[in-house]
Amino acid sequence: MAHPAPHPLVPEQRALHLRELAWLLAALIVVIAPHALRAPWWLTLLTMCLYGWRLYFGLNRGPLPSRWLVLGVAAVAMLGVWLEFRTLFGRQPGILLLMLFSGLKLLETRTHRDATLAAFLGYFLIITNFLYTQSIPTALTMGAALFLLTATLIGFSAPQRPPRANLRTAGLLLAHAAPAALALFLLFPRVQGPLWGLPQDAYAGMTGLSDTMSPGNLSSLALSDAIAFRAEFEGQPPPPAQRYWRGPVLWDFDGRTWSVGPSFLAEFVEPRGGSATYRYEIVLEPHNQHWLFALETAASLPQGARINYVGLLVSSAPVRARMRYALSSMIEPQGGAAERSGALRRALRLPAGFNPRAGALAEQWRAASSSDLEVLGRAIAFLREGRYLYTLEPPLLGRDSVDDFLFNTKAGFCEHFSSAFVYLMRAAGVPARVVTGYQGGERNIVDSILTVRQSDAHAWAEVFLAGRGWVRVDPTAAAVPGRVEAGLARAIPAAEALPLMMRPQLEWLRGVRDRWEAAVHKWNVWVLGYNPERQRDLMSSFGMRDADWRTLTAVLFTFLGAMTLILLVWSLRRLVRPDPVQRAWRAFCRKLAARGVERAPHEGPRDFSARAARAVPAARRSILRIGALYIAVRYGAEASADAVAQLRLT
């Protein structure tokens, strides 16, 4: 028994044409482009060679390489990935292998069915790009890739159709899907935390403050224009001199490096008696640490946060996704007059055998002073009168780093000033510690939100004074007042090159950056920051208070069901009123049915025309001509008005 001939729209039965291959290659290149920038150079080169190799075979109509050769290339590439990462698992090696496999899949792509599988792999690779970043450029690029892949699949079903028509159809399909996607985004029950749980290698490379400080740490961080966090105040923000954002507190010194050491949580006590209180909201960028930044001194705790005994806010888990929290801070509150004796002893500890000149100077101050406050005044006067230079390129220091800075180089960044100052205080018998964090912040001209960058990283000191408790002292501000009042750019010597975005002649570029960052902030808050709290607020605005996951699921499926019903009615109307080409073909089929030749439901136009011509030999030429005309108009290039009119007249 003879099998029916394939339908003209069954793509998997036909070989892949060059134009279709070119569309598939273009779409996959857009998908893998961000991954290629992250991959080792040899893996990117190998993947592009595989793409080019497949295009070469398509241009020359040569046979594709054998399966054994493809398997050999795959084995060698997997060995290279293992040597590069020492594993084949994890985010980076796993995704890069998928990128490579897209090129290997193309080398065995002969038919539309094979090409469809390669396109589906491209759809999956689109998702993997969001495991690295969910930024606006990534979303736009992957949206373009989704559009191209969809148009490519449509082209597989209609090979003779013009590309412009395929693009239009792809746009229409994605537009139909947009309401459902929006409903899923808004109504699908949200979970706390990031969209995907990532393997541990996903958090490598995050920049920011650390729990140690050595000479040169913060000065290298100051070259980064990356955003640390953005703060939106209710009303006016505090003046620049009061913008101290508290971070890790460093107690222990080994002669070169300051470190946090042991820490423990404490009960939060609301400060009192401050000069001003500010309420604000922070959008914190991920930094893979537990601490949360707050303007000194925190007067409330964000939801789910705790405070340790040195006044640092901490979260229960490392901040590995963008985090939004609201709090208030009090400026210059009344300090606690008491401190544990163990903490005071720790704040006096110094390593033996380091910095003899600084130690001798501190002993002179101690002998000539009647109180700790007088020692503090002598130290500040020493820095003010020392003609110290604030620089992003501090000279290297020797074993006695504090002595070298204070008496020899006299040039450094904030970590040099704070480290030397705390050393002098401890050597003079005054308890002191180093505080790291950020100082300042730039107000965005578009949305008036304060942007704090990694270049605002700063270190200052705290000294313990009897009756007053821990008091903030900024040695950098004492030696170089312009750093706090006017910012980093004004404090650096004129002869020293500034980072690009700090240069005064590039004001227009900073304006462009402000507009872009304002748009990114809205994206972060309203799209990436759409969490369970925001979802509940949205439901409350529609009158659904305390909506749980059952309510959200019911509303979601109700909306999707209504949308499906609307699309079904629209489709049925098109079936009831077919287009002119379809009406003409149905009229032709009815005429043949009246003569005893009825078309089977599975029968395509070519098969039906051939069978009808054999059954009605007197009208053989007319039947074949009408069938060929219908196939050309329906499945070929765009139908012209003359061709449609000719089909209707027949």
Secondary structure as GFF3:
##gff-version 3
##sequence-region A 1 650
A	DSSP	three_ten_helix	11	13	.	.	.	ID=ss1
A	DSSP	alpha_helix	18	38	.	.	.	ID=ss2
A	DSSP	alpha_helix	41	60	.	.	.	ID=ss3
A	DSSP	alpha_helix	67	85	.	.	.	ID=ss4
A	DSSP	alpha_helix	91	107	.	.	.	ID=ss5
A	DSSP	alpha_helix	112	129	.	.	.	ID=ss6
A	DSSP	alpha_helix	136	157	.	.	.	ID=ss7
A	DSSP	alpha_helix	163	187	.	.	.	ID=ss8
A	DSSP	three_ten_helix	200	203	.	.	.	ID=ss9
A	DSSP	beta_strand	212	213	.	.	.	ID=ss10
A	DSSP	alpha_helix	217	221	.	.	.	ID=ss11
A	DSSP	beta_strand	227	233	.	.	.	ID=ss12
A	DSSP	three_ten_helix	240	242	.	.	.	ID=ss13
A	DSSP	beta_strand	244	250	.	.	.	ID=ss14
A	DSSP	beta_strand	252	253	.	.	.	ID=ss15
A	DSSP	beta_strand	258	259	.	.	.	ID=ss16
A	DSSP	beta_strand	265	266	.	.	.	ID=ss17
A	DSSP	beta_strand	276	284	.	.	.	ID=ss18
A	DSSP	beta_strand	291	292	.	.	.	ID=ss19
A	DSSP	beta_strand	294	295	.	.	.	ID=ss20
A	DSSP	beta_strand	306	308	.	.	.	ID=ss21
A	DSSP	beta_strand	313	314	.	.	.	ID=ss22
A	DSSP	beta_strand	323	331	.	.	.	ID=ss23
A	DSSP	alpha_helix	341	346	.	.	.	ID=ss24
A	DSSP	alpha_helix	356	368	.	.	.	ID=ss25
A	DSSP	alpha_helix	372	384	.	.	.	ID=ss26
A	DSSP	beta_strand	389	390	.	.	.	ID=ss27
A	DSSP	alpha_helix	401	403	.	.	.	ID=ss28
A	DSSP	pi_helix	404	409	.	.	.	ID=ss29
A	DSSP	beta_strand	411	412	.	.	.	ID=ss30
A	DSSP	alpha_helix	414	427	.	.	.	ID=ss31
A	DSSP	beta_strand	432	439	.	.	.	ID=ss32
A	DSSP	beta_strand	442	443	.	.	.	ID=ss33
A	DSSP	beta_strand	450	453	.	.	.	ID=ss34
A	DSSP	three_ten_helix	454	456	.	.	.	ID=ss35
A	DSSP	beta_strand	457	465	.	.	.	ID=ss36
A	DSSP	beta_strand	469	473	.	.	.	ID=ss37
A	DSSP	alpha_helix	475	479	.	.	.	ID=ss38
A	DSSP	alpha_helix	482	486	.	.	.	ID=ss39
A	DSSP	alpha_helix	488	491	.	.	.	ID=ss40
A	DSSP	three_ten_helix	500	502	.	.	.	ID=ss41
A	DSSP	three_ten_helix	504	506	.	.	.	ID=ss42
A	DSSP	alpha_helix	507	523	.	.	.	ID=ss43
A	DSSP	pi_helix	524	528	.	.	.	ID=ss44
A	DSSP	alpha_helix	532	541	.	.	.	ID=ss45
A	DSSP	alpha_helix	549	576	.	.	.	ID=ss46
A	DSSP	alpha_helix	580	594	.	.	.	ID=ss47
A	DSSP	alpha_helix	605	615	.	.	.	ID=ss48
A	DSSP	three_ten_helix	617	619	.	.	.	ID=ss49
A	DSSP	alpha_helix	620	635	.	.	.	ID=ss50
A	DSSP	alpha_helix	641	649	.	.	.	ID=ss51
###
